[in-house]
Amino acid sequence: MARAAGPERRLLAIYTGGTIGMRSERGVLVPGKGLAAVLRTLPMFHDEGHAQACGLPEDTLVLPPACPEQRVMYTVLECQPLFDSSDMTITEWVQIAQTIERHYGQYHGFVVIHGTDTMAFAASVLSFMLENLQKTVILTGAQVPIHALWNDGRENLLGALLLAGQYVIPEVCLFFQNQLFRGNRVTKVDTRRFAAFCSPNLPPLATVGADVTINRELVRKVRGQGRLVVHGGMERDVGLLRLYPGIPATLVRVFLQPPLKGVVLETFGSGNGPTKPDLLQELREAAERGLVIVNCTHCLQGAVTSDYGAGTALAGAGTISGSDMTSEAALAKLSYVLGLPGLSLDGRKELLARDLRGEMTLPATDELRPSLRDSTLGRGVAQLLSLSQEAEDVRDALVPSLACAAAHAGDLEALQVLAELGSDLSLEDFGGQTPLHSAARGGQAGVVTMLLQRGLDVNARDRDGLSPLLLAVRGRHQGVIGLLRAAGACLSPQELEDSGTELCRLASRADCEGLRAWWQAGADLRQPGYDGRSALHVAEAAGNLEVVALLQSLQGGVGDQALGPVSPPPPCGVGPGGDCVLGTEPV
Ligand SMILES: NC(=O)C[C@H](N)C(=O)O
């Protein structure tokens, strides 16, 4: 965490609705449009003289100077429609995350103006969706509309803008009543008081009084240079069930039915529940058919422990400890972990038990999980996880090699754990290969898909100048070649030039699969070899009619039906389309 440098700090404020901008209609509060226009009239939110002197664009507001050399400028994106946050769902939160992603390069930080009723859910979900966050994201709102004489909206919004503008706190945070909390640690505790939120198991990251006090030890560190990854594939079939004394097993049974894939069980005290055999049996059966059950206490403060038989009975029925997570964070984490592609059930449970975004406090001796102990690679990753803070340098040095080994072996779980550690999956190992090279060489389509989704360079060259595409061609991995081509991979001029000799060699061995792989990668099958002859010449001379026919059909542009169509690579530099979210427009 650092105080932000530079004379101008640009922020994007995404206005989704909530009481802060609400107006009374027929006696009830409903979301109100035009927040930016209101802010423009309030001197604490806009310095019109400075804006005119600098010729700022119409949609840009500028705060009065907080310190002499720095100005915080901001643009308000107003969503359409605006929501009472009671109507917000994962769909809207995914759109907010994607808006941040689209504008990530343009702004130094982000403020999300949101209703308070579901703000703790929103902050939790966003914290998991935004991986490798290197900029400040702050959610805020109000208990009383900003137009009212006595309101908390002005202070909250101003504080959020100033903190996001002046500090780099690379987390999803929530600012309310002079306190900046980690977003996935909060819960709403009051319907009326301005101190609406509390963070029961983690002190605030910052407090604002006459001075701003940042709790530096708590702020998460940026690790690696990995780019922002937005996980939009959150699982929606997750639920929350609060136990109460005497809850019937039949009711629990109904609740746990498919399509539910994961549930947060709110239990008593330190994670205890009724020990009635029929209830435990329902939980056990659900867990055995693959439902993931996370045990969170319904107490405001404290964690799930194994102190009581009534708690260990739940663990015995297959529930996973949620430690001191809030229910909001646990639900968001379930949705995130169950939405990750390509993981086994054990791998998902492994991630759920880990602290991924600072959402849970792990016991001091964090035991290595059995699923990670199973393989040599898993052991390596598990050891890395257990290294102390001081050994981070060693860890950083080992990560590229481990990532390459995991990629080659198709071990998505190990890669996911490395990513969760903040490891940069684009780094080269000692041989100069990236994990994408290794996955391509190993024919690991699942890993290639994951790495491409993370935006890794599809045309990275290893120390010998080889591309992932060439390694996939050599391995004849058609699925991987297709994925790489669709992501814009091309053989380099050198690889294309060298292909002639290789094609002749394949033709002489009647290796049709090898020839098809080159064709699929975009090679010109007429490319001459070192002696000037093409693969077709070689096949004809050898009298191999099958190869001759294949080469003629491929060279003639008639794709082999058995191979399936090869989609042309998209033009380079095409980013995610559209600039609107929830119908959002700058105002
Ligand atoms: N204070 C608030 O913002 C409450 C409002 N119902 C909302 O969540 O949108």
The ligand as an SDF file (V2000), in Angstrom:
LIG
                    3D

  9  8  0  0  0  0  0  0  0  0999 V2000
  -29.5540    2.4600    2.5660 N   0  0  0  0  0  0  0  0  0  0  0  0
  -29.8560    1.8540    1.4350 C   0  0  0  0  0  0  0  0  0  0  0  0
  -29.2000    2.0650    0.4530 O   0  0  0  0  0  0  0  0  0  0  0  0
  -31.0280    0.9200    1.4460 C   0  0  0  0  0  0  0  0  0  0  0  0
  -31.6760    0.6740    0.1170 C   0  0  0  0  0  0  0  0  0  0  0  0
  -32.8680   -0.1110    0.2860 N   0  0  0  0  0  0  0  0  0  0  0  0
  -30.7570   -0.0730   -0.8200 C   0  0  0  0  0  0  0  0  0  0  0  0
  -30.1340   -0.9950   -0.4120 O   0  0  0  0  0  0  0  0  0  0  0  0
  -30.7220    0.2550   -1.9850 O   0  0  0  0  0  0  0  0  0  0  0  0
  1  2  1  0
  2  3  2  0
  2  4  1  0
  4  5  1  0
  5  6  1  0
  5  7  1  0
  7  8  2  0
  7  9  1  0
M  END
$$$$
